[in-house]
Amino acid sequence: ACLAPLLAKASRELPHLRVEPQVMGFEQLSDALRRGRVDMALTWDLGLESSIARRELARVAPQAVLPPDHHLAAHANLVLQDLTGQPLILANQGLSIGHMRALFAQKGLTMQIRYRTASLELMRSYVANGLGIGLSYTHPASQHSHDGKPVVLRPLQDAGTEPLILAHDRQNPLTNAAQALAALLPCCLPQGLRTCC
């Protein structure tokens, strides 16, 4: 949700800057930063090596993604206990599943994963079609799945927050161009996460 607005803003405000975005999993990200294959990354603070510098841009709470007719959708807020025994759907993004399991384990709860999907969009489609409840830190603006069916988002009040960070390797300081791009980033965060502009 941040990348396209950042690229659009950079093309207007930094027209001579060449940006080559890459999307990669948590496992590959530390290695790519350490080897200088990428200058910086917008990511969650999961699985990064200690040599990675982190600048926190926002803190984000996880949300339950529900079909509108689910009985839990009637509640404004949920807690992890509400989701025990419910069939859960998680996007299969490496370290994120372990992180979600840890949220439940810290409360002495067990989660029941019914499906692991290849993408956030597929997870939301499964939810919209009544196959279970999704969990996600990503908060798309659309209240519909890709197949046009509605979903409802409910914050998890007792799950804490996770930092959304700008990361780079301490041994590879940001170039002037990378610093200029990084300066645009806070204004490109989704509306609820913006810290400036």
Salt bridges, closest charged atoms under 4 A:
GLU13 OE2 - LYS9 NZ 2.87
GLU20 OE2 - ARG18 NH2 2.11
ASP31 OD1 - ARG34 NH2 2.68
ASP31 OD1 - ARG35 NE 2.71
ASP31 OD2 - ARG37 NH2 3.17
ASP45 OD1 - ARG54 NE 2.76
GLU49 OE1 - ARG34 NE 3.13
GLU56 OE1 - ARG59 NH1 3.15
GLU162 OE2 - HIS99 NE2 3.67
